[in-house]
Amino acid sequence: MKSIPNCISFSRIIFASLHTYGNKITGIVLFIFPILLPYVHRTVLMYIICAVASISAIEELLIQLSSSQLNLNKQSIFEK
C-alpha cells in the first residue's frame, strides 16, 4: 500500500506540508505534553502548544506565499 503523498495537486493549486524547524518543534512540544501534565497546569500547556503551533503555521504560510517554486525540504523562512 502506498503512503499518502506529501503534496496533492488540484488543477495547478498545490497543497503541501513543509518540513520546517517550526513543525519539528511543534511535534516535540506535542510529544512532551503528556509528560509535563503532572507538573504544569493544563491551561499553561495548552497556551504554549497553541502559540508554538500558530507560529509554525504562520511561518509555513509565509514560506509558501513567498516561494516561486515548491521546496518541501525548506527548513526555515530565514533560509535562502
Protein Blocks (a to p, Z undefined) as FASTA:
>chain_A
ZZddfbdceehiacdddddfklmmmmmmmmmmmmmmmmpcfklmmmmmmmmmmmmmmmmm
mmmmmpcbdcfkbfbfkbZZ
